[in-house]
């Protein structure tokens, strides 16, 4: 668990053993250990399916397809999360200064946000790991 996950209480709270039982090893590494999936391999990197993206760990709604855009970075990119869906905090790991994005409901690591969402309404690029989300398509 990251320091943030240890210090803050969340609406959804489970033991490390419970998270390991629920998540695949790759999901656990990304969501609970702040890992990352390889670029350009994620299930949602290029999808244009309309719907809602939710946290793979707890099911909280995170992003809507209307805010997804093709940034070319290799991970799904969004210009805005759902209201109060995420926590943003400074991340100085790996010798870089970045802003980490965590699920507000369970504290799981989702990815990072960057101020280079050029041409989007917010100017932000939420660079999110596919493995950290589930997409529920809009019913037509």
C-alpha positions as CSV (number, residue, x, y, z in Angstrom):
1,X,0.0,0.0,0.0
2,X,1.1,3.5,-0.6
3,X,1.6,6.0,2.3
4,X,-1.6,7.8,1.3
5,X,-3.6,4.5,1.4
6,X,-2.3,3.8,4.9
7,X,-2.9,7.3,6.3
8,X,-6.4,8.0,5.1
9,X,-9.6,6.1,5.7
10,X,-11.8,5.4,2.7
11,X,-15.5,4.4,2.2
12,X,-14.2,1.0,0.9
13,X,-11.5,-0.5,3.1
14,X,-10.1,-4.0,2.8
15,X,-7.1,-5.8,4.2
16,X,-4.1,-6.5,1.9
17,X,-5.1,-10.2,1.8
18,X,-8.7,-9.2,0.7
19,X,-7.3,-7.0,-2.1
20,X,-5.0,-9.8,-3.2
21,X,-7.9,-12.3,-3.3
22,X,-10.1,-9.9,-5.3
23,X,-7.6,-8.6,-7.8
24,X,-5.4,-10.3,-10.4
25,X,-1.6,-9.9,-9.7
26,X,-1.4,-7.1,-12.4
27,X,-4.4,-5.3,-11.0
28,X,-3.0,-5.5,-7.5
29,X,0.4,-4.2,-8.6
30,X,-1.2,-1.2,-10.3
31,X,-4.1,-0.4,-8.0
32,X,-2.6,-1.2,-4.6
33,X,1.2,-0.8,-5.2
34,X,1.1,2.2,-7.6
35,X,2.5,0.2,-10.5
36,X,1.8,0.9,-14.2
37,X,0.9,-1.2,-17.2
38,X,3.0,-1.0,-20.3
39,X,2.1,1.7,-22.8
40,X,-0.2,0.9,-25.8
41,X,-1.3,-2.5,-24.5
42,X,-4.3,-1.5,-22.2
43,X,-7.8,-2.7,-23.1
44,X,-9.2,0.9,-23.1
45,X,-6.3,2.8,-24.7
46,X,-8.0,3.2,-28.1
47,X,-11.6,2.3,-27.3
48,X,-14.3,4.7,-28.4
49,X,-17.2,2.8,-26.7
50,X,-19.6,5.1,-24.9
51,X,-20.1,4.5,-21.2
52,X,-18.8,5.0,-17.7
53,X,-15.4,3.9,-16.5
54,X,-15.4,2.7,-12.9
55,X,-12.7,1.7,-10.4
56,X,-11.7,-2.0,-10.9
57,X,-11.2,-2.3,-7.1
58,X,-14.4,-0.8,-5.7
59,X,-16.7,0.0,-8.6
60,X,-16.9,3.8,-8.0
61,X,-17.6,5.8,-11.1
62,X,-14.5,7.7,-12.2
63,X,-14.7,9.0,-15.8
64,X,-17.3,9.2,-18.6
65,X,-16.5,8.4,-22.2
66,X,-17.5,12.0,-23.2
67,X,-14.3,13.2,-21.5
68,X,-12.0,10.6,-23.1
69,X,-9.6,11.7,-25.9
70,X,-6.8,10.3,-27.9
71,X,-3.6,11.8,-26.5
72,X,-1.1,9.4,-28.1
73,X,0.5,8.7,-24.8
74,X,-0.2,5.0,-24.7
75,X,-2.8,5.0,-21.9
76,X,-6.5,6.0,-21.8
77,X,-6.7,9.7,-21.4
78,X,-9.5,11.8,-20.0
79,X,-9.7,15.6,-19.5
80,X,-11.9,15.5,-16.4
81,X,-13.0,12.9,-13.7
82,X,-16.5,12.7,-12.3
83,X,-17.2,15.2,-9.5
84,X,-15.2,14.2,-6.4
85,X,-14.3,10.8,-7.9
86,X,-10.5,11.1,-7.5
87,X,-7.8,12.4,-5.1
88,X,-4.8,14.2,-6.6
89,X,-1.6,14.2,-4.7
90,X,2.1,15.1,-5.4
91,X,4.2,12.1,-6.5
92,X,8.0,12.6,-6.5
93,X,8.9,8.9,-7.1
94,X,11.2,7.8,-9.9
95,X,13.0,11.2,-9.8
96,X,10.0,13.0,-11.4
97,X,7.6,15.5,-10.1
98,X,4.1,14.3,-11.0
99,X,0.5,14.3,-9.7
100,X,-0.8,10.9,-8.8
101,X,-4.5,10.1,-9.2
102,X,-6.2,7.9,-6.6
103,X,-9.8,6.6,-6.3
104,X,-11.7,8.7,-3.8
105,X,-13.7,5.7,-2.6
106,X,-10.9,3.1,-2.0
107,X,-7.6,4.9,-2.4
108,X,-6.4,2.8,-5.3
109,X,-3.8,4.1,-7.7
110,X,-5.3,4.9,-11.1
111,X,-2.5,6.8,-12.9
112,X,-1.3,10.5,-13.1
113,X,-2.6,13.8,-14.3
114,X,-0.6,16.2,-16.5
115,X,-1.2,19.8,-17.6
116,X,-0.8,19.0,-21.2
117,X,-4.3,18.1,-22.4
118,X,-4.0,20.6,-25.2
119,X,-7.3,21.3,-27.0
120,X,-9.4,19.9,-24.2
121,X,-11.9,22.0,-22.1
122,X,-9.7,21.7,-19.0
123,X,-6.2,21.5,-20.4
124,X,-5.6,18.4,-18.3
125,X,-4.7,14.8,-19.3
126,X,-5.7,12.2,-16.8
127,X,-3.4,9.3,-17.9
128,X,-5.1,6.3,-16.4
129,X,-4.1,2.6,-16.5
130,X,-6.7,0.4,-18.3
131,X,-6.2,-2.3,-15.7
132,X,-7.4,0.0,-13.0
133,X,-10.9,0.5,-14.6
134,X,-13.9,-1.3,-15.9
135,X,-16.1,0.1,-18.7
136,X,-19.8,-0.2,-18.5
137,X,-21.1,0.6,-22.0
138,X,-24.1,2.9,-22.4
139,X,-27.3,1.0,-23.2
140,X,-28.7,2.0,-26.6
